[in-house]
Amino acid sequence: MAEIQRLLQDDEELLYLARKHPSVLYRDVFVFVMAALLGAIAGFAFDPGAGNDIVDRVAGIVVAAFALRTGLRVARWGAERVALTPRRLIVTSGLVRRRVTTVPLKRMRDVTLERSFWGRLQRYGDVICEVGEHGVIEIRHVARVRAFYRDLTDALQGPSERFDTPVSRSKLPSRLDGHDTEGDDDTGPLPRVVL
């Protein structure tokens, strides 16, 4: 969060800030659990008292390697952020070598939301942004993707298009039952609705 705050200008506010969805870690955690389970089975299958402790050491090294790999992937996931301001989209990633991708919203031409069945169940999805003539930015496994997509499309429309429409400038009736208190203009009966 502090890194994103440093990237913002003084008058810039955050509309959306989140990590990617933890679903990107499911496979890594599953592989680690399976490696640990197989290592434990190998440790129990080969009795160290029978002079086969080399098998235990190898199994321990393999499990430690998978634990290190999973820990690095979790740390990398923790460092990835997706941020949206009224002016730009910011994506940060990387542990040792940090990468910051910034795209001004005025360069975006098209935004596509893709959600798998599991993504709809777990509230994540992929957002594909067409930038400029031939550029495409794919942001995979965005957490709370509906809120992000809504905020992104609202920011792309800009405040003048969102709030300065003919409907917002027109005088709305003061009563909701269809009868205006200032005039008694009758427009006739309502049409029938067939279901």
Protein Blocks (a to p, Z undefined) as FASTA:
>chain_A
ZZmmmmpcfklccfbdcdddfklmmmmmmmmmmmmmmmmmmmmmpcfknopammmmmmmm
mmmmmmmmmmmmmmmmmmpccdddfkbccddedjklccdddddfklpmbdcddddfklmm
nopadddddehjllccddehiahkllmmmmmmmmmnopmlmmmcfklmpccdfbfnopaf
kbccdebjaddddZZ
